[in-house]
Each structure stands twice: as structure tokens, then as C-alpha cells.
């Protein structure tokens, strides 16, 4: 799939790349984000992390980034200092896989860069909670749902 206009990937092309189960998970995550946040979808080349990526951004801040790979998604959520404090207060409500990822991820000056390699929907609820910790849902968007 050599494309220059990354936004032109069809649903079928993305599903063929990541597999049906991953695509269903992506679709659920995409709907959650668009239903709850006023963000722009920015498509780009995936670089070393995937064939193509989709960044959900608002005001030059990224909510999360989804990388599309062969038979897998990569979901990147960066937690800054205050967000890490909120996560640490709520970490008991997360799966062991997410707690382990958090503990094993290096903390940089701008936060923890959590990359989840996803092959199914098992982590979907946890990823949604991390996104909610990163940014509370927009009240106007949530009221319209």
C-alpha cells in the first residue's frame, strides 16, 4: 500500500492491513474519541511505528495516536506530570497489562510515552480510561451523545 495521501486509505484497506479484529477495535476507539472530544483527525506516514498513523489533535495537543501495522495497532498515549498523578491515583482500576506497561515505561521530561501493541479489543476499556485521564471528555460533546 504505497500511498502519499494517507487520509485516502479505505476502511477495507485498513482492515486488510491490521486484521478484522483490530479494525473493529480501532472503529470503537475512533467512535469513542469523536463522540467525546472535539478533535481533528490528522493522517500521516507511520514511520518506524507503522505504515500509516492517525493522530487525534486539538490546539496542537495530541490526545492519542494510532499506528496501523500488519496484523496490529499501536496506540500511543502520552501522560504528562498531572496526568501521571491522576493515573497513579486510579491505577488499581486498570488491568495488570496496563499497570505493567506504565511501570516499565521510562519517564521523560515531558511525561510517560505509553505505546500499546494491540491485536484485539482486550485493552479497549483501559485505553479509553487513559484517554479520559489525559483529557476529560468535552461536556458539550458528551451531552450530545
C-alpha positions in Angstrom: 0.0 0.0 0.0 2.2 2.9 -1.2 0.1 6.0 -0.8 1.0 9.6 -0.4 -2.4 10.8 0.7 -2.8 8.8 3.9 -6.3 10.0 4.5 -7.4 8.2 1.4 -7.0 4.7 2.9 -10.3 3.0 2.7 -11.9 1.1 5.6 -11.2 -2.2 3.7 -7.5 -1.3 3.1 -7.1 -0.5 6.8 -8.9 -3.7 7.9 -6.8 -5.8 5.5 -3.7 -4.3 7.0 -4.4 -4.7 10.7 -6.9 -7.5 10.5 -10.6 -7.6 11.2 -10.5 -7.8 15.0 -8.0 -4.9 15.2 -10.1 -2.8 12.8 -13.2 -3.4 14.9 -11.2 -2.2 18.0 -10.0 0.9 16.1 -13.5 1.7 14.9 -14.8 1.5 18.5 -11.9 3.7 19.8 -12.5 6.2 16.9 -16.2 6.5 17.7 -15.4 6.9 21.4 -13.0 9.8 20.7 -15.2 11.5 18.1 -18.3 11.2 20.3 -16.5 12.7 23.3 -13.8 15.1 22.1 -13.6 18.0 19.7 -10.5 16.8 17.8 -9.1 16.8 14.3 -8.0 13.6 12.7 -4.6 14.0 11.2 -3.3 11.2 8.9 0.4 10.8 8.3 3.0 8.3 7.4 3.6 5.9 10.3 7.4 6.0 10.1 9.1 3.3 12.1 6.0 2.6 14.2 3.6 1.6 11.4 2.6 2.0 7.8 0.2 4.9 8.5 -0.8 6.8 11.6 -3.8 8.8 12.7 -3.3 11.5 15.3 -6.2 12.9 17.2 -5.3 16.5 18.0 -6.8 19.7 19.3 -5.0 23.1 19.6 -1.6 21.5 18.7 -2.0 19.0 21.6 -2.3 15.3 20.8 -4.9 13.2 22.6 -3.5 10.0 21.2 -2.0 8.5 18.1 -3.0 5.2 16.4 -0.4 3.4 14.2 -1.7 0.9 11.7 0.7 -2.1 11.3 0.5 -5.6 9.8 -2.0 -7.5 12.0 -1.7 -5.0 14.8 -2.4 -1.5 16.0 0.0 0.6 18.0 -1.8 3.1 20.3 0.3 5.8 21.9 -0.9 7.8 24.8 1.5 10.3 26.5 0.8 11.2 30.1 2.3 14.4 31.5 3.1 15.1 35.1 -0.5 15.9 36.3 -1.9 13.1 34.2 0.5 10.7 35.7 -0.6 11.7 39.2 -4.3 11.1 38.1 -3.3 7.7 36.7 -1.4 6.7 39.8 -4.4 7.6 42.0 -6.6 5.4 39.8 -4.2 2.6 38.8 -6.0 0.0 40.8 -8.8 0.2 38.3 -6.5 -0.8 35.3 -5.6 -4.2 34.1 -2.3 -5.8 35.1 -1.0 -5.3 31.5 -1.5 -1.6 31.6 -0.1 -1.3 35.1 3.0 -3.3 34.0 3.4 -1.1 30.9 3.2 2.0 33.0 5.8 0.8 35.5 8.2 -0.4 32.8 8.0 2.8 30.7 10.7 5.4 31.2 9.6 8.8 32.4 10.9 11.7 30.3 10.8 15.4 31.0 7.5 15.7 29.1 5.9 12.6 30.5 5.5 8.8 30.0 5.1 7.8 26.4 2.9 4.7 26.6 2.8 2.6 23.4 0.3 -0.3 23.4 0.7 -3.0 20.8 -2.9 -4.1 20.3 -4.0 -7.3 18.4 -7.6 -7.4 19.8 -10.1 -5.4 21.9 -8.9 -6.6 25.3 -7.3 -3.2 26.3 -10.0 -1.0 24.8 -11.6 -0.1 28.1 -8.2 0.7 29.7 -7.2 2.8 26.7 -10.4 4.8 26.9 -9.8 5.4 30.6 -6.2 6.6 29.9 -7.6 9.0 27.3 -10.1 10.2 29.9 -7.3 10.8 32.4 -5.4 12.7 29.7 -8.4 14.9 28.9 -11.8 14.9 30.4 -14.5 14.4 27.7 -15.8 17.7 26.3 -19.0 18.4 28.2 -20.9 19.7 25.1 -19.9 16.6 23.1 -20.8 14.2 25.9 -24.2 15.9 26.3 -25.0 15.4 22.6 -24.4 11.6 22.7 
